[in-house]
Amino acid sequence: MTKPTVGRVVHYQAYGTPGGEFPGVPRAAIITEVHSETEVGVCVLNPSGIFFNRVSYDADGKPGSWRWPPREP
């Protein structure tokens, strides 16, 4: 796995709403601090604002986690 570093752009997997009105979708996030190779602090960029959180890596995109964005050919 690529080593996370401050300033890298990643995907944060949003939870969505409990009733399903809004699905959990990936949001752009910037790594603001690195705690380990799998746990980082992020600034999540949402259409309605930003928030900060400490999250763990999950390659499958479990809600509330971060992962590397897919590569486009």
mmCIF file as Biopython writes it, N, C-alpha, C and O atoms, coordinates in Angstrom:
data_model
#
loop_
_atom_site.group_PDB
_atom_site.id
_atom_site.type_symbol
_atom_site.label_atom_id
_atom_site.label_alt_id
_atom_site.label_comp_id
_atom_site.label_asym_id
_atom_site.label_entity_id
_atom_site.label_seq_id
_atom_site.pdbx_PDB_ins_code
_atom_site.Cartn_x
_atom_site.Cartn_y
_atom_site.Cartn_z
_atom_site.occupancy
_atom_site.B_iso_or_equiv
_atom_site.auth_seq_id
_atom_site.auth_asym_id
_atom_site.pdbx_PDB_model_num
ATOM 1   N N  . MET A ? 1  ? 0.829   -1.177 0.000   1.0 0.0 1  A 1 
ATOM 2   C CA . MET A ? 1  ? 0.000   0.000  0.000   1.0 0.0 1  A 1 
ATOM 3   C C  . MET A ? 1  ? 0.879   1.248  0.000   1.0 0.0 1  A 1 
ATOM 4   O O  . MET A ? 1  ? 1.945   1.263  0.616   1.0 0.0 1  A 1 
ATOM 5   N N  . THR A ? 2  ? 0.435   2.279  -0.682  1.0 0.0 2  A 1 
ATOM 6   C CA . THR A ? 2  ? 1.133   3.553  -0.686  1.0 0.0 2  A 1 
ATOM 7   C C  . THR A ? 2  ? 1.099   4.159  0.712   1.0 0.0 2  A 1 
ATOM 8   O O  . THR A ? 2  ? 0.083   4.072  1.403   1.0 0.0 2  A 1 
ATOM 9   N N  . LYS A ? 3  ? 2.177   4.757  1.123   1.0 0.0 3  A 1 
ATOM 10  C CA . LYS A ? 3  ? 2.258   5.338  2.456   1.0 0.0 3  A 1 
ATOM 11  C C  . LYS A ? 3  ? 1.523   6.683  2.475   1.0 0.0 3  A 1 
ATOM 12  O O  . LYS A ? 3  ? 1.804   7.538  1.636   1.0 0.0 3  A 1 
ATOM 13  N N  . PRO A ? 4  ? 0.588   6.889  3.411   1.0 0.0 4  A 1 
ATOM 14  C CA . PRO A ? 4  ? -0.115  8.170  3.469   1.0 0.0 4  A 1 
ATOM 15  C C  . PRO A ? 4  ? 0.793   9.278  3.997   1.0 0.0 4  A 1 
ATOM 16  O O  . PRO A ? 4  ? 1.595   9.057  4.904   1.0 0.0 4  A 1 
ATOM 17  N N  . THR A ? 5  ? 0.658   10.471 3.419   1.0 0.0 5  A 1 
ATOM 18  C CA . THR A ? 5  ? 1.415   11.631 3.866   1.0 0.0 5  A 1 
ATOM 19  C C  . THR A ? 5  ? 0.492   12.844 3.890   1.0 0.0 5  A 1 
ATOM 20  O O  . THR A ? 5  ? -0.511  12.892 3.178   1.0 0.0 5  A 1 
ATOM 21  N N  . VAL A ? 6  ? 0.844   13.820 4.718   1.0 0.0 6  A 1 
ATOM 22  C CA . VAL A ? 6  ? 0.053   15.040 4.844   1.0 0.0 6  A 1 
ATOM 23  C C  . VAL A ? 6  ? -0.043  15.738 3.485   1.0 0.0 6  A 1 
ATOM 24  O O  . VAL A ? 6  ? 0.957   15.893 2.784   1.0 0.0 6  A 1 
ATOM 25  N N  . GLY A ? 7  ? -1.249  16.153 3.129   1.0 0.0 7  A 1 
ATOM 26  C CA . GLY A ? 7  ? -1.492  16.864 1.880   1.0 0.0 7  A 1 
ATOM 27  C C  . GLY A ? 7  ? -2.016  16.006 0.741   1.0 0.0 7  A 1 
ATOM 28  O O  . GLY A ? 7  ? -2.484  16.533 -0.268  1.0 0.0 7  A 1 
ATOM 29  N N  . ARG A ? 8  ? -1.944  14.689 0.892   1.0 0.0 8  A 1 
ATOM 30  C CA . ARG A ? 8  ? -2.451  13.797 -0.163  1.0 0.0 8  A 1 
ATOM 31  C C  . ARG A ? 8  ? -3.966  13.814 -0.198  1.0 0.0 8  A 1 
ATOM 32  O O  . ARG A ? 8  ? -4.619  13.936 0.838   1.0 0.0 8  A 1 
ATOM 33  N N  . VAL A ? 9  ? -4.517  13.692 -1.385  1.0 0.0 9  A 1 
ATOM 34  C CA . VAL A ? 9  ? -5.968  13.627 -1.559  1.0 0.0 9  A 1 
ATOM 35  C C  . VAL A ? 9  ? -6.391  12.163 -1.530  1.0 0.0 9  A 1 
ATOM 36  O O  . VAL A ? 9  ? -5.797  11.320 -2.203  1.0 0.0 9  A 1 
ATOM 37  N N  . VAL A ? 10 ? -7.434  11.868 -0.736  1.0 0.0 10 A 1 
ATOM 38  C CA . VAL A ? 10 ? -7.973  10.519 -0.611  1.0 0.0 10 A 1 
ATOM 39  C C  . VAL A ? 10 ? -9.493  10.591 -0.711  1.0 0.0 10 A 1 
ATOM 40  O O  . VAL A ? 10 ? -10.059 11.681 -0.787  1.0 0.0 10 A 1 
ATOM 41  N N  . HIS A ? 11 ? -10.141 9.460  -0.712  1.0 0.0 11 A 1 
ATOM 42  C CA . HIS A ? 11 ? -11.605 9.395  -0.644  1.0 0.0 11 A 1 
ATOM 43  C C  . HIS A ? 11 ? -12.020 9.060  0.775   1.0 0.0 11 A 1 
ATOM 44  O O  . HIS A ? 11 ? -11.474 8.147  1.395   1.0 0.0 11 A 1 
ATOM 45  N N  . TYR A ? 12 ? -12.994 9.809  1.287   1.0 0.0 12 A 1 
ATOM 46  C CA . TYR A ? 12 ? -13.646 9.495  2.552   1.0 0.0 12 A 1 
ATOM 47  C C  . TYR A ? 12 ? -15.014 8.935  2.193   1.0 0.0 12 A 1 
ATOM 48  O O  . TYR A ? 12 ? -15.756 9.570  1.445   1.0 0.0 12 A 1 
ATOM 49  N N  . GLN A ? 13 ? -15.361 7.777  2.700   1.0 0.0 13 A 1 
ATOM 50  C CA . GLN A ? 13 ? -16.662 7.172  2.402   1.0 0.0 13 A 1 
ATOM 51  C C  . GLN A ? 13 ? -17.690 7.681  3.396   1.0 0.0 13 A 1 
ATOM 52  O O  . GLN A ? 13 ? -17.645 7.325  4.574   1.0 0.0 13 A 1 
ATOM 53  N N  . ALA A ? 14 ? -18.624 8.518  2.929   1.0 0.0 14 A 1 
ATOM 54  C CA . ALA A ? 14 ? -19.650 9.098  3.792   1.0 0.0 14 A 1 
ATOM 55  C C  . ALA A ? 14 ? -20.656 8.039  4.221   1.0 0.0 14 A 1 
ATOM 56  O O  . ALA A ? 14 ? -20.834 7.026  3.545   1.0 0.0 14 A 1 
ATOM 57  N N  . TYR A ? 15 ? -21.305 8.280  5.343   1.0 0.0 15 A 1 
ATOM 58  C CA . TYR A ? 15 ? -22.295 7.352  5.882   1.0 0.0 15 A 1 
ATOM 59  C C  . TYR A ? 15 ? -23.624 7.416  5.130   1.0 0.0 15 A 1 
ATOM 60  O O  . TYR A ? 15 ? -24.272 6.385  4.957   1.0 0.0 15 A 1 
ATOM 61  N N  . GLY A ? 16 ? -24.040 8.579  4.687   1.0 0.0 16 A 1 
ATOM 62  C CA . GLY A ? 16 ? -25.384 8.712  4.139   1.0 0.0 16 A 1 
ATOM 63  C C  . GLY A ? 16 ? -26.382 8.870  5.270   1.0 0.0 16 A 1 
ATOM 64  O O  . GLY A ? 16 ? -26.004 8.826  6.441   1.0 0.0 16 A 1 
ATOM 65  N N  . THR A ? 17 ? -27.644 9.053  4.939   1.0 0.0 17 A 1 
ATOM 66  C CA . THR A ? 17 ? -28.665 9.233  5.973   1.0 0.0 17 A 1 
ATOM 67  C C  . THR A ? 17 ? -29.264 7.888  6.369   1.0 0.0 17 A 1 
ATOM 68  O O  . THR A ? 17 ? -29.334 6.973  5.548   1.0 0.0 17 A 1 
ATOM 69  N N  . PRO A ? 18 ? -29.694 7.766  7.620   1.0 0.0 18 A 1 
ATOM 70  C CA . PRO A ? 18 ? -30.245 6.488  8.093   1.0 0.0 18 A 1 
ATOM 71  C C  . PRO A ? 18 ? -31.448 6.010  7.277   1.0 0.0 18 A 1 
ATOM 72  O O  . PRO A ? 18 ? -31.615 4.807  7.079   1.0 0.0 18 A 1 
ATOM 73  N N  . GLY A ? 19 ? -32.281 6.926  6.806   1.0 0.0 19 A 1 
ATOM 74  C CA . GLY A ? 19 ? -33.465 6.549  6.037   1.0 0.0 19 A 1 
ATOM 75  C C  . GLY A ? 19 ? -33.189 6.296  4.565   1.0 0.0 19 A 1 
ATOM 76  O O  . GLY A ? 19 ? -34.084 5.896  3.819   1.0 0.0 19 A 1 
ATOM 77  N N  . GLY A ? 20 ? -31.936 6.531  4.141   1.0 0.0 20 A 1 
ATOM 78  C CA . GLY A ? 20 ? -31.574 6.283  2.748   1.0 0.0 20 A 1 
ATOM 79  C C  . GLY A ? 20 ? -31.903 7.411  1.790   1.0 0.0 20 A 1 
ATOM 80  O O  . GLY A ? 20 ? -31.773 7.245  0.577   1.0 0.0 20 A 1 
ATOM 81  N N  . GLU A ? 21 ? -32.333 8.570  2.313   1.0 0.0 21 A 1 
ATOM 82  C CA . GLU A ? 21 ? -32.634 9.702  1.438   1.0 0.0 21 A 1 
ATOM 83  C C  . GLU A ? 21 ? -31.395 10.131 0.653   1.0 0.0 21 A 1 
ATOM 84  O O  . GLU A ? 21 ? -31.475 10.505 -0.517  1.0 0.0 21 A 1 
ATOM 85  N N  . PHE A ? 22 ? -30.249 10.066 1.332   1.0 0.0 22 A 1 
ATOM 86  C CA . PHE A ? 22 ? -28.982 10.394 0.693   1.0 0.0 22 A 1 
ATOM 87  C C  . PHE A ? 22 ? -28.043 9.213  0.899   1.0 0.0 22 A 1 
ATOM 88  O O  . PHE A ? 22 ? -27.764 8.837  2.037   1.0 0.0 22 A 1 
ATOM 89  N N  . PRO A ? 23 ? -27.553 8.624  -0.190  1.0 0.0 23 A 1 
ATOM 90  C CA . PRO A ? 23 ? -26.673 7.455  -0.062  1.0 0.0 23 A 1 
ATOM 91  C C  . PRO A ? 23 ? -25.287 7.860  0.444   1.0 0.0 23 A 1 
ATOM 92  O O  . PRO A ? 23 ? -24.880 9.015  0.328   1.0 0.0 23 A 1 
ATOM 93  N N  . GLY A ? 24 ? -24.583 6.895  1.002   1.0 0.0 24 A 1 
ATOM 94  C CA . GLY A ? 24 ? -23.197 7.117  1.388   1.0 0.0 24 A 1 
ATOM 95  C C  . GLY A ? 24 ? -22.329 7.109  0.140   1.0 0.0 24 A 1 
ATOM 96  O O  . GLY A ? 24 ? -22.213 6.082  -0.529  1.0 0.0 24 A 1 
ATOM 97  N N  . VAL A ? 25 ? -21.729 8.227  -0.174  1.0 0.0 25 A 1 
ATOM 98  C CA . VAL A ? 25 ? -20.922 8.365  -1.378  1.0 0.0 25 A 1 
ATOM 99  C C  . VAL A ? 25 ? -19.502 8.765  -0.995  1.0 0.0 25 A 1 
ATOM 100 O O  . VAL A ? 25 ? -19.285 9.315  0.085   1.0 0.0 25 A 1 
ATOM 101 N N  . PRO A ? 26 ? -18.533 8.494  -1.870  1.0 0.0 26 A 1 
ATOM 102 C CA . PRO A ? 26 ? -17.179 8.942  -1.570  1.0 0.0 26 A 1 
ATOM 103 C C  . PRO A ? 26 ? -17.076 10.457 -1.717  1.0 0.0 26 A 1 
ATOM 104 O O  . PRO A ? 26 ? -17.647 11.043 -2.636  1.0 0.0 26 A 1 
ATOM 105 N N  . ARG A ? 27 ? -16.344 11.078 -0.803  1.0 0.0 27 A 1 
ATOM 106 C CA . ARG A ? 27 ? -16.084 12.515 -0.826  1.0 0.0 27 A 1 
ATOM 107 C C  . ARG A ? 27 ? -14.580 12.736 -0.861  1.0 0.0 27 A 1 
ATOM 108 O O  . ARG A ? 27 ? -13.813 11.938 -0.322  1.0 0.0 27 A 1 
ATOM 109 N N  . ALA A ? 28 ? -14.166 13.820 -1.494  1.0 0.0 28 A 1 
ATOM 110 C CA . ALA A ? 28 ? -12.750 14.177 -1.508  1.0 0.0 28 A 1 
ATOM 111 C C  . ALA A ? 28 ? -12.332 14.572 -0.099  1.0 0.0 28 A 1 
ATOM 112 O O  . ALA A ? 28 ? -13.081 15.238 0.615   1.0 0.0 28 A 1 
ATOM 113 N N  . ALA A ? 29 ? -11.148 14.162 0.293   1.0 0.0 29 A 1 
ATOM 114 C CA . ALA A ? 29 ? -10.602 14.514 1.601   1.0 0.0 29 A 1 
ATOM 115 C C  . ALA A ? 29 ? -9.101  14.724 1.467   1.0 0.0 29 A 1 
ATOM 116 O O  . ALA A ? 29 ? -8.451  14.129 0.608   1.0 0.0 29 A 1 
ATOM 117 N N  . ILE A ? 30 ? -8.570  15.567 2.318   1.0 0.0 30 A 1 
ATOM 118 C CA . ILE A ? 30 ? -7.137  15.844 2.340   1.0 0.0 30 A 1 
ATOM 119 C C  . ILE A ? 30 ? -6.586  15.341 3.670   1.0 0.0 30 A 1 
ATOM 120 O O  . ILE A ? 30 ? -7.142  15.625 4.731   1.0 0.0 30 A 1 
ATOM 121 N N  . ILE A ? 31 ? -5.491  14.594 3.603   1.0 0.0 31 A 1 
ATOM 122 C CA . ILE A ? 31 ? -4.862  14.101 4.827   1.0 0.0 31 A 1 
ATOM 123 C C  . ILE A ? 31 ? -4.225  15.277 5.557   1.0 0.0 31 A 1 
ATOM 124 O O  . ILE A ? 31 ? -3.398  15.993 4.993   1.0 0.0 31 A 1 
ATOM 125 N N  . THR A ? 32 ? -4.619  15.474 6.831   1.0 0.0 32 A 1 
ATOM 126 C CA . THR A ? 32 ? -4.092  16.575 7.636   1.0 0.0 32 A 1 
ATOM 127 C C  . THR A ? 32 ? -3.096  16.112 8.685   1.0 0.0 32 A 1 
ATOM 128 O O  . THR A ? 32 ? -2.296  16.905 9.182   1.0 0.0 32 A 1 
ATOM 129 N N  . GLU A ? 33 ? -3.144  14.824 9.024   1.0 0.0 33 A 1 
ATOM 130 C CA . GLU A ? 33 ? -2.175  14.253 9.962   1.0 0.0 33 A 1 
ATOM 131 C C  . GLU A ? 33 ? -2.131  12.747 9.767   1.0 0.0 33 A 1 
ATOM 132 O O  . GLU A ? 33 ? -3.123  12.130 9.381   1.0 0.0 33 A 1 
ATOM 133 N N  . VAL A ? 34 ? -0.982  12.167 10.035  1.0 0.0 34 A 1 
ATOM 134 C CA . VAL A ? 34 ? -0.794  10.724 9.891   1.0 0.0 34 A 1 
ATOM 135 C C  . VAL A ? 34 ? -0.494  10.143 11.267  1.0 0.0 34 A 1 
ATOM 136 O O  . VAL A ? 34 ? 0.463   10.546 11.930  1.0 0.0 34 A 1 
ATOM 137 N N  . HIS A ? 35 ? -1.327  9.189  11.688  1.0 0.0 35 A 1 
ATOM 138 C CA . HIS A ? 35 ? -1.124  8.521  12.969  1.0 0.0 35 A 1 
ATOM 139 C C  . HIS A ? 35 ? -0.434  7.173  12.778  1.0 0.0 35 A 1 
ATOM 140 O O  . HIS A ? 35 ? 0.352   6.741  13.621  1.0 0.0 35 A 1 
ATOM 141 N N  . SER A ? 36 ? -0.737  6.515  11.658  1.0 0.0 36 A 1 
ATOM 142 C CA . SER A ? 36 ? -0.099  5.245  11.303  1.0 0.0 36 A 1 
ATOM 143 C C  . SER A ? 36 ? -0.329  5.059  9.810   1.0 0.0 36 A 1 
ATOM 144 O O  . SER A ? 36 ? -0.888  5.934  9.148   1.0 0.0 36 A 1 
ATOM 145 N N  . GLU A ? 37 ? 0.097   3.930  9.286   1.0 0.0 37 A 1 
ATOM 146 C CA . GLU A ? 37 ? -0.109  3.688  7.853   1.0 0.0 37 A 1 
ATOM 147 C C  . GLU A ? 37 ? -1.566  3.456  7.508   1.0 0.0 37 A 1 
ATOM 148 O O  . GLU A ? 37 ? -1.930  3.495  6.333   1.0 0.0 37 A 1 
ATOM 149 N N  . THR A ? 38 ? -2.417  3.213  8.509   1.0 0.0 38 A 1 
ATOM 150 C CA . THR A ? 38 ? -3.836  2.970  8.243   1.0 0.0 38 A 1 
ATOM 151 C C  . THR A ? 38 ? -4.761  3.987  8.912   1.0 0.0 38 A 1 
ATOM 152 O O  . THR A ? 38 ? -5.941  4.055  8.567   1.0 0.0 38 A 1 
ATOM 153 N N  . GLU A ? 39 ? -4.258  4.769  9.849   1.0 0.0 39 A 1 
ATOM 154 C CA . GLU A ? 39 ? -5.114  5.749  10.534  1.0 0.0 39 A 1 
ATOM 155 C C  . GLU A ? 39 ? -4.589  7.164  10.285  1.0 0.0 39 A 1 
ATOM 156 O O  . GLU A ? 39 ? -3.429  7.471  10.558  1.0 0.0 39 A 1 
ATOM 157 N N  . VAL A ? 40 ? -5.482  8.024  9.756   1.0 0.0 40 A 1 
ATOM 158 C CA . VAL A ? 40 ? -5.099  9.389  9.423   1.0 0.0 40 A 1 
ATOM 159 C C  . VAL A ? 40 ? -6.176  10.368 9.875   1.0 0.0 40 A 1 
ATOM 160 O O  . VAL A ? 40 ? -7.321  9.981  10.110  1.0 0.0 40 A 1 
ATOM 161 N N  . GLY A ? 41 ? -5.803  11.623 9.993   1.0 0.0 41 A 1 
ATOM 162 C CA . GLY A ? 41 ? -6.757  12.702 10.180  1.0 0.0 41 A 1 
ATOM 163 C C  . GLY A ? 41 ? -7.038  13.305 8.813   1.0 0.0 41 A 1 
ATOM 164 O O  . GLY A ? 41 ? -6.119  13.499 8.018   1.0 0.0 41 A 1 
ATOM 165 N N  . VAL A ? 42 ? -8.297  13.599 8.536   1.0 0.0 42 A 1 
ATOM 166 C CA . VAL A ? 42 ? -8.661  14.148 7.224   1.0 0.0 42 A 1 
ATOM 167 C C  . VAL A ? 42 ? -9.544  15.384 7.371   1.0 0.0 42 A 1 
ATOM 168 O O  . VAL A ? 42 ? -10.239 15.562 8.371   1.0 0.0 42 A 1 
ATOM 169 N N  . CYS A ? 43 ? -9.494  16.221 6.359   1.0 0.0 43 A 1 
ATOM 170 C CA . CYS A ? 43 ? -10.437 17.314 6.170   1.0 0.0 43 A 1 
ATOM 171 C C  . CYS A ? 43 ? -11.312 16.875 5.006   1.0 0.0 43 A 1 
ATOM 172 O O  . CYS A ? 43 ? -10.835 16.775 3.876   1.0 0.0 43 A 1 
ATOM 173 N N  . VAL A ? 44 ? -12.584 16.611 5.269   1.0 0.0 44 A 1 
ATOM 174 C CA . VAL A ? 44 ? -13.508 16.109 4.248   1.0 0.0 44 A 1 
ATOM 175 C C  . VAL A ? 44 ? -14.211 17.282 3.584   1.0 0.0 44 A 1 
ATOM 176 O O  . VAL A ? 44 ? -14.733 18.168 4.263   1.0 0.0 44 A 1 
ATOM 177 N N  . LEU A ? 45 ? -14.224 17.286 2.261   1.0 0.0 45 A 1 
ATOM 178 C CA . LEU A ? 45 ? -14.828 18.364 1.480   1.0 0.0 45 A 1 
ATOM 179 C C  . LEU A ? 45 ? -16.213 17.927 1.014   1.0 0.0 45 A 1 
ATOM 180 O O  . LEU A ? 45 ? -16.339 17.042 0.168   1.0 0.0 45 A 1 
ATOM 181 N N  . ASN A ? 46 ? -17.241 18.545 1.565   1.0 0.0 46 A 1 
ATOM 182 C CA . ASN A ? 46 ? -18.629 18.252 1.210   1.0 0.0 46 A 1 
ATOM 183 C C  . ASN A ? 46 ? -19.216 19.423 0.434   1.0 0.0 46 A 1 
ATOM 184 O O  . ASN A ? 46 ? -18.697 20.535 0.532   1.0 0.0 46 A 1 
ATOM 185 N N  . PRO A ? 47 ? -20.288 19.209 -0.337  1.0 0.0 47 A 1 
ATOM 186 C CA . PRO A ? 47 ? -20.933 20.323 -1.026  1.0 0.0 47 A 1 
ATOM 187 C C  . PRO A ? 47 ? -21.460 21.393 -0.064  1.0 0.0 47 A 1 
ATOM 188 O O  . PRO A ? 47 ? -21.574 22.560 -0.439  1.0 0.0 47 A 1 
ATOM 189 N N  . SER A ? 48 ? -21.781 21.002 1.168   1.0 0.0 48 A 1 
ATOM 190 C CA . SER A ? 48 ? -22.343 21.967 2.119   1.0 0.0 48 A 1 
ATOM 191 C C  . SER A ? 48 ? -21.333 22.454 3.160   1.0 0.0 48 A 1 
ATOM 192 O O  . SER A ? 48 ? -21.706 23.206 4.060   1.0 0.0 48 A 1 
ATOM 193 N N  . GLY A ? 49 ? -20.085 22.052 3.062   1.0 0.0 49 A 1 
ATOM 194 C CA . GLY A ? 49 ? -19.071 22.489 4.013   1.0 0.0 49 A 1 
ATOM 195 C C  . GLY A ? 49 ? -17.983 21.460 4.209   1.0 0.0 49 A 1 
ATOM 196 O O  . GLY A ? 49 ? -17.899 20.485 3.462   1.0 0.0 49 A 1 
ATOM 197 N N  . ILE A ? 50 ? -17.153 21.670 5.209   1.0 0.0 50 A 1 
ATOM 198 C CA . ILE A ? 50 ? -16.042 20.758 5.489   1.0 0.0 50 A 1 
ATOM 199 C C  . ILE A ? 50 ? -16.153 20.253 6.932   1.0 0.0 50 A 1 
ATOM 200 O O  . ILE A ? 50 ? -16.788 20.883 7.777   1.0 0.0 50 A 1 
ATOM 201 N N  . PHE A ? 51 ? -15.527 19.116 7.190   1.0 0.0 51 A 1 
ATOM 202 C CA . PHE A ? 51 ? -15.398 18.660 8.567   1.0 0.0 51 A 1 
ATOM 203 C C  . PHE A ? 51 ? -14.113 17.870 8.702   1.0 0.0 51 A 1 
ATOM 204 O O  . PHE A ? 51 ? -13.554 17.379 7.721   1.0 0.0 51 A 1 
ATOM 205 N N  . PHE A ? 52 ? -13.656 17.759 9.941   1.0 0.0 52 A 1 
ATOM 206 C CA . PHE A ? 52 ? -12.407 17.079 10.247  1.0 0.0 52 A 1 
ATOM 207 C C  . PHE A ? 52 ? -12.711 15.826 11.042  1.0 0.0 52 A 1 
ATOM 208 O O  . PHE A ? 52 ? -13.616 15.809 11.877  1.0 0.0 52 A 1 
ATOM 209 N N  . ASN A ? 53 ? -11.938 14.765 10.773  1.0 0.0 53 A 1 
ATOM 210 C CA . ASN A ? 53 ? -12.189 13.496 11.446  1.0 0.0 53 A 1 
ATOM 211 C C  . ASN A ? 53 ? -10.908 12.662 11.428  1.0 0.0 53 A 1 
ATOM 212 O O  . ASN A ? 53 ? -10.048 12.860 10.571  1.0 0.0 53 A 1 
ATOM 213 N N  . ARG A ? 54 ? -10.784 11.737 12.369  1.0 0.0 54 A 1 
ATOM 214 C CA . ARG A ? 54 ? -9.706  10.743 12.358  1.0 0.0 54 A 1 
ATOM 215 C C  . ARG A ? 54 ? -10.338 9.437  11.916  1.0 0.0 54 A 1 
ATOM 216 O O  . ARG A ? 54 ? -11.302 8.980  12.531  1.0 0.0 54 A 1 
ATOM 217 N N  . VAL A ? 55 ? -9.811  8.826  10.856  1.0 0.0 55 A 1 
ATOM 218 C CA . VAL A ? 55 ? -10.439 7.650  10.257  1.0 0.0 55 A 1 
ATOM 219 C C  . VAL A ? 55 ? -9.401  6.580  9.936   1.0 0.0 55 A 1 
ATOM 220 O O  . VAL A ? 55 ? -8.204  6.852  9.837   1.0 0.0 55 A 1 
ATOM 221 N N  . SER A ? 56 ? -9.898  5.355  9.776   1.0 0.0 56 A 1 
ATOM 222 C CA . SER A ? 56 ? -9.055  4.212  9.429   1.0 0.0 56 A 1 
ATOM 223 C C  . SER A ? 56 ? -9.225  3.846  7.969   1.0 0.0 56 A 1 
ATOM 224 O O  . SER A ? 56 ? -10.254 4.134  7.357   1.0 0.0 56 A 1 
ATOM 225 N N  . TYR A ? 57 ? -8.207  3.210  7.418   1.0 0.0 57 A 1 
ATOM 226 C CA . TYR A ? 57 ? -8.216  2.767  6.026   1.0 0.0 57 A 1 
ATOM 227 C C  . TYR A ? 57 ? -9.118  1.549  5.856   1.0 0.0 57 A 1 
ATOM 228 O O  . TYR A ? 57 ? -9.139  0.657  6.705   1.0 0.0 57 A 1 
ATOM 229 N N  . ASP A ? 58 ? -9.865  1.520  4.745   1.0 0.0 58 A 1 
ATOM 230 C CA . ASP A ? 58 ? -10.637 0.339  4.364   1.0 0.0 58 A 1 
ATOM 231 C C  . ASP A ? 58 ? -10.706 0.304  2.841   1.0 0.0 58 A 1 
ATOM 232 O O  . ASP A ? 58 ? -11.332 1.170  2.230   1.0 0.0 58 A 1 
ATOM 233 N N  . ALA A ? 59 ? -10.074 -0.683 2.229   1.0 0.0 59 A 1 
ATOM 234 C CA . ALA A ? 59 ? -10.009 -0.779 0.771   1.0 0.0 59 A 1 
ATOM 235 C C  . ALA A ? 59 ? -11.378 -0.936 0.123   1.0 0.0 59 A 1 
ATOM 236 O O  . ALA A ? 59 ? -11.560 -0.558 -1.035  1.0 0.0 59 A 1 
ATOM 237 N N  . ASP A ? 60 ? -12.343 -1.490 0.854   1.0 0.0 60 A 1 
ATOM 238 C CA . ASP A ? 60 ? -13.680 -1.699 0.292   1.0 0.0 60 A 1 
ATOM 239 C C  . ASP A ? 60 ? -14.595 -0.491 0.454   1.0 0.0 60 A 1 
ATOM 240 O O  . ASP A ? 60 ? -15.712 -0.499 -0.064  1.0 0.0 60 A 1 
ATOM 241 N N  . GLY A ? 61 ? -14.151 0.540  1.156   1.0 0.0 61 A 1 
ATOM 242 C CA . GLY A ? 61 ? -14.954 1.739  1.304   1.0 0.0 61 A 1 
ATOM 243 C C  . GLY A ? 61 ? -16.063 1.636  2.330   1.0 0.0 61 A 1 
ATOM 244 O O  . GLY A ? 61 ? -17.171 2.119  2.096   1.0 0.0 61 A 1 
ATOM 245 N N  . LYS A ? 62 ? -15.779 1.010  3.472   1.0 0.0 62 A 1 
ATOM 246 C CA . LYS A ? 62 ? -16.745 0.936  4.567   1.0 0.0 62 A 1 
ATOM 247 C C  . LYS A ? 62 ? -17.088 2.367  4.996   1.0 0.0 62 A 1 
ATOM 248 O O  . LYS A ? 62 ? -16.187 3.203  5.071   1.0 0.0 62 A 1 
ATOM 249 N N  . PRO A ? 63 ? -18.358 2.677  5.281   1.0 0.0 63 A 1 
ATOM 250 C CA . PRO A ? 63 ? -18.713 4.035  5.707   1.0 0.0 63 A 1 
ATOM 251 C C  . PRO A ? 63 ? -17.868 4.507  6.895   1.0 0.0 63 A 1 
ATOM 252 O O  . PRO A ? 63 ? -17.649 3.771  7.856   1.0 0.0 63 A 1 
ATOM 253 N N  . GLY A ? 64 ? -17.404 5.746  6.799   1.0 0.0 64 A 1 
ATOM 254 C CA . GLY A ? 64 ? -16.577 6.322  7.851   1.0 0.0 64 A 1 
ATOM 255 C C  . GLY A ? 64 ? -15.101 6.001  7.731   1.0 0.0 64 A 1 
ATOM 256 O O  . GLY A ? 64 ? -14.348 6.206  8.683   1.0 0.0 64 A 1 
ATOM 257 N N  . SER A ? 65 ? -14.672 5.501  6.580   1.0 0.0 65 A 1 
ATOM 258 C CA . SER A ? 65 ? -13.268 5.138  6.380   1.0 0.0 65 A 1 
ATOM 259 C C  . SER A ? 65 ? -12.674 5.955  5.233   1.0 0.0 65 A 1 
ATOM 260 O O  . SER A ? 65 ? -13.379 6.694  4.547   1.0 0.0 65 A 1 
ATOM 261 N N  . TRP A ? 66 ? -11.363 5.805  5.040   1.0 0.0 66 A 1 
ATOM 262 C CA . TRP A ? 66 ? -10.714 6.424  3.894   1.0 0.0 66 A 1 
ATOM 263 C C  . TRP A ? 66 ? -10.092 5.346  3.023   1.0 0.0 66 A 1 
ATOM 264 O O  . TRP A ? 66 ? -9.835  4.230  3.474   1.0 0.0 66 A 1 
ATOM 265 N N  . ARG A ? 67 ? -9.858  5.701  1.770   1.0 0.0 67 A 1 
ATOM 266 C CA . ARG A ? 67 ? -9.153  4.818  0.823   1.0 0.0 67 A 1 
ATOM 267 C C  . ARG A ? 67 ? -8.547  5.679  -0.273  1.0 0.0 67 A 1 
ATOM 268 O O  . ARG A ? 67 ? -8.886  6.852  -0.432  1.0 0.0 67 A 1 
ATOM 269 N N  . TRP A ? 68 ? -7.651  5.068  -1.017  1.0 0.0 68 A 1 
ATOM 270 C CA . TRP A ? 68 ? -7.041  5.781  -2.142  1.0 0.0 68 A 1 
ATOM 271 C C  . TRP A ? 68 ? -8.042  5.864  -3.288  1.0 0.0 68 A 1 
ATOM 272 O O  . TRP A ? 68 ? -8.779  4.907  -3.530  1.0 0.0 68 A 1 
ATOM 273 N N  . PRO A ? 69 ? -8.082  6.992  -4.000  1.0 0.0 69 A 1 
ATOM 274 C CA . PRO A ? 69 ? -8.998  7.105  -5.151  1.0 0.0 69 A 1 
ATOM 275 C C  . PRO A ? 69 ? -8.591  6.115  -6.248  1.0 0.0 69 A 1 
ATOM 276 O O  . PRO A ? 69 ? -7.414  5.780  -6.379  1.0 0.0 69 A 1 
ATOM 277 N N  . PRO A ? 70 ? -9.564  5.652  -7.029  1.0 0.0 70 A 1 
ATOM 278 C CA . PRO A ? 70 ? -9.206  4.747  -8.133  1.0 0.0 70 A 1 
ATOM 279 C C  . PRO A ? 70 ? -8.375  5.486  -9.179  1.0 0.0 70 A 1 
ATOM 280 O O  . PRO A ? 70 ? -8.520  6.694  -9.364  1.0 0.0 70 A 1 
ATOM 281 N N  . ARG A ? 71 ? -7.522  4.760  -9.843  1.0 0.0 71 A 1 
ATOM 282 C CA . ARG A ? 71 ? -6.705  5.341  -10.918 1.0 0.0 71 A 1 
ATOM 283 C C  . ARG A ? 71 ? -7.455  5.262  -12.230 1.0 0.0 71 A 1 
ATOM 284 O O  . ARG A ? 71 ? -8.044  4.235  -12.568 1.0 0.0 71 A 1 
ATOM 285 N N  . GLU A ? 72 ? -7.424  6.354  -12.959 1.0 0.0 72 A 1 
ATOM 286 C CA . GLU A ? 72 ? -8.024  6.379  -14.300 1.0 0.0 72 A 1 
ATOM 287 C C  . GLU A ? 72 ? -6.937  6.081  -15.323 1.0 0.0 72 A 1 
ATOM 288 O O  . GLU A ? 72 ? -5.806  6.546  -15.182 1.0 0.0 72 A 1 
ATOM 289 N N  . PRO A ? 73 ? -7.274  5.306  -16.354 1.0 0.0 73 A 1 
ATOM 290 C CA . PRO A ? 73 ? -6.238  4.975  -17.357 1.0 0.0 73 A 1 
ATOM 291 C C  . PRO A ? 73 ? -5.833  6.181  -18.187 1.0 0.0 73 A 1 
ATOM 292 O O  . PRO A ? 73 ? -4.979  6.067  -19.066 1.0 0.0 73 A 1 
#
